[in-house]
């Protein structure tokens, strides 16, 4: 392990959920802007964030998981 790089599980969970929240917000902005390219990029980011979070056992589909 890299010295000084210890991260608690809670911090990892928060980072993953934060990434999902940010990706969802980015998708909303892109949809509102009616920009097909931005929507595609934002959807890819959301898909990746959700896949990664689920890979760590987080249920991001639970109501409120995307809210602060």
Sine and cosine of phi, psi and omega as CSV:
sin_phi,cos_phi,sin_psi,cos_psi,sin_omega,cos_omega
0.00,0.00,0.57,-0.82,0.03,-1.00
-0.96,0.30,0.74,-0.67,-0.04,-1.00
-0.88,0.48,0.75,-0.67,0.03,-1.00
0.98,0.19,0.16,0.99,-0.07,-1.00
-0.95,-0.32,0.34,0.94,0.01,-1.00
-0.94,0.35,0.72,-0.70,0.01,-1.00
-0.76,-0.65,0.73,-0.68,0.02,-1.00
-0.96,0.28,0.40,-0.92,0.00,-1.00
-0.86,0.51,-0.64,0.77,0.02,-1.00
-0.87,0.50,-0.60,0.80,0.02,-1.00
-0.93,0.36,-0.61,0.79,0.03,-1.00
-0.92,0.40,-0.70,0.71,0.02,-1.00
-0.86,0.50,-0.74,0.67,0.01,-1.00
-0.88,0.47,-0.63,0.77,0.03,-1.00
-0.90,0.43,-0.68,0.73,0.01,-1.00
-0.91,0.41,-0.71,0.70,0.02,-1.00
-0.92,0.40,-0.57,0.82,0.06,-1.00
-0.90,0.44,-0.62,0.79,0.04,-1.00
-0.91,0.42,-0.65,0.76,0.04,-1.00
-0.90,0.43,-0.71,0.71,0.02,-1.00
-0.86,0.51,-0.71,0.70,-0.01,-1.00
-0.90,0.43,-0.63,0.77,0.01,-1.00
-0.92,0.40,-0.65,0.76,0.04,-1.00
-0.90,0.43,-0.66,0.75,0.03,-1.00
-0.90,0.43,-0.66,0.75,0.03,-1.00
-0.89,0.46,-0.61,0.79,0.04,-1.00
-0.92,0.40,-0.66,0.75,0.04,-1.00
-0.87,0.49,-0.67,0.74,0.01,-1.00
-0.90,0.44,-0.70,0.71,-0.02,-1.00
-0.90,0.43,-0.66,0.75,0.02,-1.00
-0.91,0.42,-0.69,0.72,0.00,-1.00
-0.88,0.47,-0.54,0.84,0.00,-1.00
-0.98,0.17,-0.13,0.99,-0.01,-1.00
0.81,0.59,0.69,0.72,-0.02,-1.00
-0.94,-0.34,0.98,-0.20,-0.07,-1.00
-0.84,0.55,-0.63,0.78,0.00,-1.00
-0.92,0.39,-0.72,0.70,0.01,-1.00
-0.89,0.45,-0.59,0.81,0.05,-1.00
-0.89,0.45,-0.70,0.71,-0.01,-1.00
-0.89,0.46,-0.70,0.72,0.01,-1.00
-0.91,0.42,-0.70,0.71,-0.01,-1.00
-0.91,0.42,-0.61,0.79,0.02,-1.00
-0.91,0.41,-0.64,0.77,0.06,-1.00
-0.88,0.47,-0.67,0.74,0.01,-1.00
-0.90,0.43,-0.68,0.73,0.02,-1.00
-0.90,0.44,-0.71,0.70,0.02,-1.00
-0.85,0.53,-0.69,0.72,-0.01,-1.00
-0.91,0.40,-0.68,0.73,0.00,-1.00
-0.90,0.44,-0.68,0.73,0.01,-1.00
-0.92,0.39,-0.67,0.74,0.02,-1.00
-0.86,0.50,-0.71,0.70,-0.01,-1.00
-0.90,0.43,-0.70,0.71,0.01,-1.00
-0.89,0.46,-0.70,0.71,0.02,-1.00
-0.91,0.41,-0.54,0.84,0.05,-1.00
-0.89,0.46,-0.43,0.90,0.05,-1.00
-0.99,-0.13,0.21,0.98,0.09,-1.00
1.00,0.09,0.22,0.98,0.00,-1.00
-1.00,0.03,0.70,-0.71,0.03,-1.00
-0.99,-0.10,1.00,-0.01,-0.06,-1.00
-0.99,0.17,-0.09,1.00,0.03,-1.00
-1.00,0.08,-0.15,0.99,-0.01,-1.00
-0.92,0.40,0.69,-0.73,0.02,-1.00
-0.82,0.57,0.76,-0.65,0.02,-1.00
1.00,-0.04,-0.18,0.98,-0.02,-1.00
-0.92,0.39,-0.38,0.93,-0.02,-1.00
-0.98,-0.20,0.15,0.99,0.01,-1.00
-0.94,-0.33,0.50,-0.87,0.02,-1.00
-1.00,0.07,0.00,0.00,0.00,0.00
